[in-house]
């Protein structure tokens, strides 16, 4: 398996992967969001990584830039979305993509990463709810709103509401 940055020419493959991974209920929405984020100038800079096996994309993760009200210089990102093909799930590929992304963002000077997702899954990669960053909308499951420091101590000094890329700032994604 190879982990590498995605190419602009792979958008259709990424769309299909997210559509298949998330199924009928969420697939259209998540696959559309993925392409919109890749094309959204307000998501820049972003990090889009794929896992590839036998020249086939089997997983994708996307990190896009965020800002926090009154903390514009804090260098944060949000992880959304993450897709692993159904036949490759539960094999550790998602965790490898998350860690590779976090390592690369840290090397680039990012300070923290946010995620809205399953606490049982994302807590295994170091995400937690011990932060004061508010999502753009009220959440039915606040325990799913998590963060991870890439620079020690940075989350203790940040509070406020997150501002995501325009494509992600739609209520339906929250």
C-alpha positions in Angstrom: 0.0 0.0 0.0 1.2 3.5 -0.9 0.0 6.7 0.8 0.4 9.8 -1.3 -1.2 13.1 -2.1 -4.1 12.9 -4.5 -3.9 14.3 -8.0 -6.4 16.7 -9.6 -7.0 14.1 -12.3 -8.3 11.7 -9.7 -11.5 13.6 -8.6 -13.8 11.2 -10.3 -12.2 8.2 -8.6 -12.5 10.0 -5.3 -16.1 10.8 -5.9 -16.9 7.2 -6.6 -15.0 6.0 -3.6 -16.9 8.3 -1.2 -20.2 7.4 -2.9 -19.6 3.6 -2.5 -18.2 3.9 1.0 -21.0 6.0 2.4 -23.8 4.2 0.6 -27.2 5.5 -0.6 -28.1 7.6 2.4 -25.0 9.7 2.7 -23.0 8.9 -0.4 -24.3 11.6 -2.7 -23.9 14.3 -0.1 -20.3 13.2 1.0 -19.1 12.6 -2.5 -20.4 16.0 -3.6 -18.8 17.7 -0.6 -15.4 16.0 -1.3 -15.3 17.5 -4.8 -16.6 20.9 -3.7 -13.9 21.1 -1.0 -11.1 20.1 -3.5 -12.3 22.9 -5.7 -13.1 25.5 -3.0 -10.5 28.3 -2.8 -11.6 29.0 0.8 -10.5 25.4 1.8 -6.9 26.2 0.9 -4.4 25.2 1.9 -5.6 21.7 2.0 -4.1 18.2 2.3 -5.7 15.4 0.3 -4.2 12.0 0.8 -5.0 8.6 -0.8 -4.1 5.1 0.0 -3.4 3.1 -3.1 -3.1 -0.6 -3.6 -2.4 -2.3 -6.9 -2.9 1.1 -8.7 -6.4 1.4 -7.2 -7.5 4.1 -4.7 -8.8 2.3 -1.6 -9.0 5.2 0.8 -9.1 9.0 0.9 -8.7 11.6 3.6 -9.1 15.4 3.3 -7.9 18.1 5.7 -9.0 21.7 4.9 -8.1 25.0 6.5 -10.2 26.5 9.3 -10.0 29.7 11.3 -11.4 30.5 14.8 -13.1 33.8 15.5 -10.6 36.1 17.2 -7.7 33.6 16.6 -7.1 34.0 12.8 -3.4 33.0 13.0 -3.7 29.7 14.8 -3.2 27.4 11.8 -6.0 24.9 12.2 -7.5 22.2 9.9 -10.6 20.1 9.9 -10.6 16.4 8.9 -13.5 15.8 6.6 -14.2 13.4 5.0 -12.4 10.1 5.4 -13.4 7.1 3.2 -12.1 3.6 3.2 -13.4 1.2 0.6 -15.8 -1.4 2.2 -13.5 -4.3 1.4 -10.5 -2.6 3.1 -12.3 -1.4 6.3 -11.1 -2.6 9.7 -7.6 -3.1 8.4 -6.0 0.0 9.9 -5.8 2.0 6.6 -8.0 4.8 8.0 -5.8 5.2 11.1 -2.6 5.2 8.9 -4.1 7.9 6.7 -5.1 10.0 9.8 -1.6 9.7 11.3 0.2 10.4 8.0 -2.0 13.5 7.5 -1.4 14.7 11.1 2.3 14.2 10.7 2.4 16.1 7.4 0.3 19.0 8.8 2.5 19.2 11.9 5.6 19.4 9.6 3.9 22.2 7.7 3.3 24.2 10.9 -0.3 23.5 11.6 -1.3 23.8 15.3 -4.5 21.7 15.6 -7.0 19.5 13.8 -10.7 19.3 14.4 -13.1 16.4 13.4 -16.8 15.7 13.7 -17.1 11.9 13.9 -17.4 8.8 15.9 -15.7 9.3 19.2 -14.9 5.6 19.6 -13.0 5.7 16.3 -11.3 9.1 16.3 -10.3 8.9 20.0 -8.0 6.0 19.0 -6.0 8.6 16.9 -5.7 11.1 19.8 -8.8 13.3 19.2 -10.7 14.4 22.3 -13.4 16.8 23.4 -11.3 18.8 25.9 -11.3 22.0 23.9 -13.2 25.3 23.7 -13.7 25.5 19.9 -17.4 25.7 19.0 -18.8 24.2 15.8 -20.6 26.5 13.3 -23.9 25.0 14.2 -25.4 23.3 17.3 -24.8 19.6 17.2 -27.2 16.8 18.3 -24.1 14.8 19.5 -21.6 17.3 21.0 -19.3 14.4 22.0 -18.6 13.9 18.3 -16.9 17.3 18.0 -13.2 16.6 18.8 -9.8 18.2 18.4 -6.2 17.3 18.5 -3.2 19.5 19.2 -0.3 19.3 16.9 1.6 21.9 19.0 1.4 21.2 22.7 -0.7 23.6 24.7 -2.2 25.5 21.8 -5.8 24.4 22.5 -5.7 25.9 26.0 -5.4 29.3 24.4 -8.1 29.0 21.8 -11.9 29.5 22.2 -14.5 30.7 19.7 -16.5 29.4 16.8 -14.8 27.7 13.9 -15.0 29.0 10.3 -14.7 26.3 7.7 -14.4 26.4 4.0 -17.5 27.7 2.3 -18.4 24.3 0.9 -18.3 22.7 4.4 -20.2 25.6 6.1 -23.6 24.2 5.1 -25.9 23.1 7.8 -26.5 19.7 6.2 -22.9 18.6 7.0 -23.2 19.3 10.7 
